[in-house]
Amino acid sequence: MNPSLELQLKTLPSEPGVYRYYDKNDQLLYVGKAKHLKKRVLSYFNKNLPGYRIKIMVGKIVRLETTIVNSEYDALLLENNLIKEHRPFYNVLLKDDKTYPWICIKNENFPRIFLTRNVVKDGSEYYGPYAKVRPAKILLDTIKHIYKLRTCNLNLSPNKIEEGKYKVCLEYHIKNCEGPCEDLESKEDYDEKIDAIRGIIKGDFRKAKEYLVNQMMKQAENLKFEEAQIIKERLDILEDYQAKNTVVNPNIDDVDVFGMTSDETAAYVNFFKIRNGNIIQSFTTEIKKILEETDEDIMEEALIEIRQKFSSDSKEVLLPFHLSVEIPNVKLIVPKVGDKKRIVELSEKNAKEYRLEKLKQVQIVDPERHTNRIMAEMQKLLRMPIEPRHIEGFDNSNIQGTNPVSACVVFKDGKPSKADYRIFHPKTVEGANDFATMEEVIYRRYKRLLDEGEDLPQLILIDGGKGQLSSAVKSLKLLGLYGKITIVGIAKRLEEIFFPEDSIPLYLDKKSETLKILQRVRDEAHRFGVKHHRTRRKNSTIKSELEEIPGVGEKTIELLLSKLKSVKRIKESSLETLEEILGKSKAKVIHDFFNSL
């Protein structure tokens, strides 16, 4: 270790703050935050470092810098700003390069409202950003159906309107505008509409509804029933839009909601901004894991970054799990029951669906990366020392102990390798004894692979519970392979995963890729075994009928079946046909046998 770095490690402060790692070229490698700087930084230089990426990064560090702050939250903010500014190689980057759309209320007389991706600091109001343009367009279309607003870019200053500088355009004649350019609409009326629109964008529909109801009543009082009906239709549009955006409880106001799901390579975070019981913004993002960051680490980073992105100042944040960080004047809540719990679950569902969508895209565009991710997930969930690139699955098939077969299927990189499938006919077992059959087949399979110097699998899957698994383990122990190959059993009823010498089964998520692969291996072994069992049983039935013919042996039966394919066709064959296959003497015996029945 660099002597200068070693000295720095000995003199680290114990306060909360931010640390920065640099390499020999003075390039910033990593920025981190800590509640206790000394403990956190020293943990990186521990001999038992988790993960090879961390080991690689630590090997590059030649110096470090620290900045002390007042609290862990201040450290989180500073860390976030430094990451965005310097983009260190080993930090997760939550900031993406997309330009998201905003709804702009222009700073001008008789303000225009429009969608834009360019935020100009000219005093205009910007609402957003919107993760997708479609919801923003739907909102704007709803507003335009309800309110008549100007769309022209004229400078409608009071002086120019008084001077009569402008004339109404087509928008006025087709009743999309009230004509403020000719002073046909007062500024007070227009501003009242803009105020109601602000509420709609923020999720507060009360002012908009009140405005429309008042307008409708005025028209009705003046006996203008057609105009009143038009306003009533606009009110219906507004209520329909509100109904589609209402969350469980309209009393839930000014709340941010976060949901998350993750795998070995990335985390997926969803964000809802809720106002007056309405989701007014929804955003989901993928965050790559660089140094095997925990869900808590990523959620802390996402919480700060996303709230900044969406300019949120909510005093209440709903989360799926507890975080150690405290944010001044903000309550971080993990709801246990009720509507708030359901909103968090909805956010988590959005994160999961986004992950599935991304994985499907990766599977199409980059199948190798898709495979690598699944293998890494399987290694972790099944507690394996290495990835299960080569899996072998076993299943026994028999009916009341007759014609038993045992199937072995092989999967490589998560896909069936049918050329390597094998069928075993038990030699030492009589009757329906699944345990003894499994013990014999496992021994024969891996004794042969060892003798022939073939590659062994990293994972063996046994179709069955503890009994079949224990029988297979006996054979692996005899061969000296137990502990060198991971072996598990899968029970059909609850899809329980059993491990040797462990009484508690593992229950995987029903949507887990790992469970899907194990189920596919199990189902393929069952299909392959049943197919060969049926073939063997059918052939056995056919042969037994032909074996009743005096003087006809196994070779004669096999020759007949290879030519005529079935007993029925043999029975229906003429003497001449049989003679062509077997000769005169045997043909006559078979022909006479079937024709004398």
N, C-alpha and C positions, 0 to 999 in steps of 0.2 A: 504494500500500500504506500502511496505517496506520503512522505513524512509531513508535508504541509497539511494534507487532508487528515492524517492521523491526529495532528495537533488540533485541528478544527473540531474533530469529533469529541475530543476530550473537554473542550471548552464551550460546548453548545449550551444555549439558555434553556430554561425549563418552562418558559412562558408560552402562551399560544402564539402562533404565527405561521409564516410561509417559508418554505425552504426551496432552493433551486439548485439543481445538479448541472455541472458543466463538464465537457470532455476536454481532451488535450488541445483541441482546436478552438477552445473557448465557445463552443456551440452549446446552447441551452438544451439539455436532454429532457428535463422533467421539472415540473412545478407541483409542489404538494402543500397541503395545509395540515396543521396539527394542533391539538389541544395542548399537547406537551411536546415541544420541539425535540428535546433531547431524546426522549423515549422513542418517538416516531422515527427519527433519522437513524438512530443506532440500530433499530430493528432491521434496516436494509443491509446492514453489514454483519448480520448474524450468519453463522455457518449453515444453518438449516433454512435457507431461503426457499419459499414455495415458488414453483414455476420457472421455466428456463428463460423466459423473456426478462424477468426481474434480474436473474443472474447475469445475463448479457449486459443489461443496462448498468448494473453496479460495477461490472468489470471495466466500464468506460469512464467512470467518474474520477476526475482528478482534483476537483475543488467544488465547494458548495458555498452558497450564500443564504443568509436567513434574514427575515424581517419580522420583528415582534409587533403584534397588534394587541388591542384591548380584549378581544373576545374571539371565540371560535367562528362566530358569524362574520366578523370583520375579516378573519383569515380566509373564509370561504369566498367573500366578495373580492378580496385582493387576488386570490388564486385564480378566480374566474376571469378577471380583467387581464392578468398576465398571460393566461393561456390563450385568450382571444388575440392579444397583441403579438405574442411571439410564436404561437403554434408549435410548442415543443414536440419532438418526434414521439415520445413515449406517453404523452397525455391523451386522454380521450377528448375528442373535439365535438362539442355539442353544436357549435355554430356551423350552419351550412351556408352555401353560397347562393341559395335561391333568393330571388326578389319576390316577396309575397305581396299580394294586392291589399290596398287599403280603401276604405270609403272616405272620401274627402268632402267636407262642407266648406266651400271656398270662403275665404275672408273678403267679402265684397258686399255691396248693396244688393239686396235680393239674391242671397247666396245660391249658387248652383251646387248640386250634389252629384258626384260621379265617382267612378272606380279608377284608381291610379296605382302604379307601382313606384312612383317617384314621390318621395316625401320632401316638400319644399318648406323651409322655415320662413313662412310669410304671414304667420298668424292664423292660417287656416286650421280647421279641426280635422284630425285624422283618426279613424276608428279601425282597429285591426291590430296586426296583420291577419289576414285570413289564410289558413293553410291550403285551402283549395278555392279556386275562383268561383266555382258554381254556387256555393251557398251565398257568397257576397252578391252575385248577380240575381239570385232569387230574391234576396232581401231588397235590392234596388228596384227590381220589377214590381215587387209588392208595394213599395213606397210610391212608385209612379202610377200604379193603379188607383191608389187612394188619394194622392195629392197632385194638383196641377202645379208644376214647377217650371220655371224657365230653363231652357237648355242652351240659349244663345250666349255668346261671350261678349255682349255689349257692355260698355261701361255705364251702368244705370245710376249715375250720380244724380242727386236731387236737382241740380242746376240743369243738366241736360234733359231731364224729364220735363221740367217746367218750361224749357225753351221749345219743347215739341220736336226734339231732334230726331226721334225715332218713330217708326210706324210698326204696327203689329204685323207679325209674319203668319205663315201658314199654320204654325203650331196653335196660334190663337183661334183661327177659323175652324180647325178640326177639334177644338175644345181640349187641347193638352196643356194650355197655358191661359192664365187669367189676364194677360196683357199689362204687366207692371211698367213696361216701356212707355206706354201712353197714359200712365197713371190711372189705369182701369182697376188696379188692385192696390190697396194701401200697404205701406210698409209694415204696419201693425198686424194686419191679417197674414201677410206673408211670413213674418217672424214667428207668429203663433204656430203656423204649420211647421216651420223649421224646428221650433222647440219640441213639438210633438214627435217629429222625426228623430230627434236626438234620443228621445225616450225609447222609441222602437228599436233603434240600433243598439242601445244599452240593455234592451230586454224589458223595459218598463213601458207597458202598453196603455197605462191609465190615461195619460194626457191625450193620446191619439184617439182613444175611444170616446172620451169626454168631448173632444172637439167635433168628432163626426156626429155624435148623438145630438149636440147642440145645433149643428148645421142642418141635420135632418128635421129636427123639430121646427126650426125657423121656416124651412121650405114648406112643411106640412101646414103650419099656421097661416102661411100666405097662399094656401090652396095650390101650391106647386107640387102636386103629388108625383109627377114623373121625376122631377129633380130629387125629391125625397127618396124615391125608390132607388135612384142611381147611388145616392149616398149610403142607403141601406145595403146595397150590394158591395160597396167599398168596405163597410163595416164588417160584413161577412168575410171578405177576403182577409182582413186584418185578424179576425178571430180564428179563421182557418190556419193562418200562418202561426199564430200564437199556440194553437192546439198542437201543431206538429213539432213545436220546439219546447213545449213544457216538460219539465222533469217531474219526478214523482210528486213533489210537494211545492206548490208555488210560494210558500212562506220561506223557503230556503233562499236567502238573498246574499249577494256579494260574497261568493265562495269560490275558491280555486280547488280543483280536484285533480289528483294525479293517480294514474294506474301504471303498473309495470309488469312485464314478463321478460324472462331472459333465458339464454342458453349459454353454451361454452364460449361462444365467440362474440356475442352482442347482447345488448339490452334494448328493449323497446318501451318507450315511455309515452303515455297518452296524457293530454292535458285538456280539461274542460274549464272554461270560464263561465260561471253561472251567475245570472242576475235576475232577481224576481222569479225564481223557479224556472228560468229558461237557459238553455245552453246557447250562449251567444257566440262562443268560439270553441272550436275543437281542433286539436293539433296532435299529431303522432309522429315520432321520430325514432330512427334507429341509431344507436350509439355503440360503436365498435369497442370491444374490450382490448386494451393494449397490454396491461400488466395484471391480468386476472382480477380486475377490480370487483368488489362486492356490490350487490344490489344497493346497499345503503350508501356506498361511496358515490355511485352513479346517480342515485336519486337526489342526493344533496347538490351535486353539480347541476343536474337538470332543473331542480327547483329554482335555483337562482337564475340560471340562464333563460329559462322559458318565461319566468315572471318578468324579467327585463325585456325580453323580446315582445311580449304582449302588453307591456306597460301596466302590469297589474299591481294594484295597491290594496288588494283584499286583505282583511285582517284575520281571515280564517282560511286554513288550508286543510283539505281532507286527504289523507294518505293511506296506503294499504298496509304500511308497517311503520314502526317507530324509528325516528332519526335522533342521533345524539346532538345535532346542532340545534341551537335556539335562535330564533329570529326576533329581534326587538319588536314589540307591539303586534306580533302575529301569533295566533294560536295554531299549532300543528296538532291535528286531531286524527286519531285512528278509530273511526266509528265501529262499534261492535254490533249494533242492531239498527233497525229502522230505515227511514228513507235515505239518510246520509250514507249508511252502509251500502244500500242498493246503488247509489250513485257511484261510489268507489268501485263496486263490482262491475258496473257498466263501463267505467273507464278502463278497468283491467281487461274486460272483454274486447274493447276496441284495440288495446295494445296487442292482445293475442291474435286477433284477426289480421292486424297489420303485419305481424310476424309471419303468419301463415302465407299471406299474400307475397311477402318478400321472399320466403323460402321457395315458393312455387316459381317465382321469377328466376331465382338463382339456379334451381334445378334445370330450367330450360336453357339459360344463358351460360351457366358455368357448372356443369354436372360434377366436375371433380371437386370443386369447393363444397358443393352440397354433400357429397359423399364424405369428405373430410370432417365436416361439421357433425354428421350423424355418428361417425365412428368415434369422435371425441366425446360426444354425448353418451354413447353406449359405454365407453371405457369408464366414465365417471359414475354413471348410475349403477353399473354392475360391479363396481369396486375392482376393476381389473388393472393389472400392472401395465398392460399395453392395449392398443386398439384391436378390436375383434375383426380384423380384415378377412379372416378365414373362420367361418362358423360351420359346424356340422350338427344336424338335428336328427333325432332317432324317434321312431314310433313303431309299436308292435300291432299287427293285425291278425285276428283269428276269429272264427265263429265256433263257440263251444269246443275250442281246442283243436279244430280240424284245419289242416293246411296252413299252419302258422307261417308268417313271414315277418321280417323286421326290416324297415326301410331306413336308409341313411341318405340324407340329402345334404348337399354342400352349397354354401353361399360364400361368394367372394366379393368383397367391397359392397355388401348389402344386396347382391343380386345372385340369383340361382345359377350355379354352374352344373348344368344337367349332365354333361359328359362325365362328371365325377360321382353321380348318384350310384348307390349300390343297394342290392337286395340280399338279405341273409336268410337262409333256411336253417332254423335251429337244428343242431345235431345231437345235443345232449339233454334236451328238455322234451318231456312228453306231456301232452295236454296243455290246458290254458294256464300257464304260469308266467305271467308278465315279468315278475321280478327275476326269476331264473333266466328267462329269455334275454332280458336286458343285460344281465351280468355276462352271459355267454357272448352276445353280439358285440358289446363294448370291448371285451377282451380280444375277440378275433379281429375286430377292425384295427385296433391300435397296436396289436402284436404284429400284424402284417405291415403296417406303416413303418414300425420300428425296424423290422427285419429288412424291408426294402429301402430304408433310408429316405422315405418320402416325407414331405412337409407335414407337420402336425398342426391342427387347428389351434386358434387362440381361445375359442369358446365352443363348448359342447352343450347343446340344448336337449334335454330329455322331456318328452311329452308325458307328463305325469307328476304326481306329488312326491312326498318324502320317500315312499317305498321304492319306486323306480329309481329315484336319484341315489338312494343308498346302495342299491344293487350295482349301479354304474360306477359308483365311487370305489366299491370293493375291487373291481377289475382294474381301475386306474392305479390303485395302491399296489396290486400284484405286479403291475408293469413298471412301477416306480415313476408314474406320471402325475400322481396326485399332488397338487400344489404347483405343478408346472403348467397345467392347462386349467382355465376356469371352467367349471361345470355348474349348470343350474337346471332346475326343473320348472316347468310351467304347468299349472293346474287349470283345467278348462273352466271350472265353475265360476270363479271370481278372478281369473287371470292372475293368480298369485305366483310370484317368482320365489322359488325356494333355493336356498344356498345350503351346501353341506354343513352339518354341525351347527345349524342356526335354526332354532325353533320358530322364529318370527319371520313370516314371509314379507317380501317387498311388494308394495302395491304401486304400480307406475300410473302416471296420468294417462287417462284413456286416449288423449290426443298425442301422447309422446311418440316420437319417431322410433325410439328404442323399443317400445311395446309393439308398435306396428311391425317392425322387422322380426321380432321374436315370434309374433303371431303368424307371420308369413312363413317363417321357417317351420314352425309347428304344423301349420295347415298343409304345407307342401309335403312334409314327411308323411302326414296322414293320407293325403291324396295319393302319393306314390305307393305307399304301402297297401292301401285298399285296392288300388288298381291291380297290383301284382297278386294280391290275395285272391281277388275274384278270378283272375286268369288261371291261377293254380287250381282253384276249386272247380272251375269249369272243366279244365283239362282232366282233373281227377275224376269228375263225374263221367265224362266221355270215355276215358280209358277203362273205367270199371265196367261199363256196358260192353265194350269190345273184348275185354279180358274174359268175359263169360263164354266166348266162342272157343270150343276145344281145339287145341293145336295152333292157336294164334298167339304169338309172343309180342313182347314190347316193340321190337324192331318193325314187325309187320304193321302194328297199330300206328307207329310214328310215320311210316311210309304212306299208309292210307290217308292219315290226317293231313300230311303235307301236300298230297295231291288233290284230295276231295274236300278238305277243310272241315267237314262236319259229319256226325253219325247219320243224320238224315239223308245226306247225299250218298253216303255209302249204302244205306238201305235201299235207296231208289235206283242205284246203278245197275246196269245190265251185266250179265255174265261176261260179255265181250269186254266191257270197260274194265272190269276187275281183272280179267286175264291179262290185259295190256299192262297193268300195274304190277300184279303179283305172280303171274303164271297160272296155268290151268288148274293144278291141284288145290292150291290155297284159295283161288278165286271161287272154285266150286264149293269148298267148305263154307266160306262166308256167305255166298249167294244162297245156298241151301239152308243155312242157319236162319237167315232173316226171312226167307220165303216160307219157312215151315212154322213160323210163329202164328 
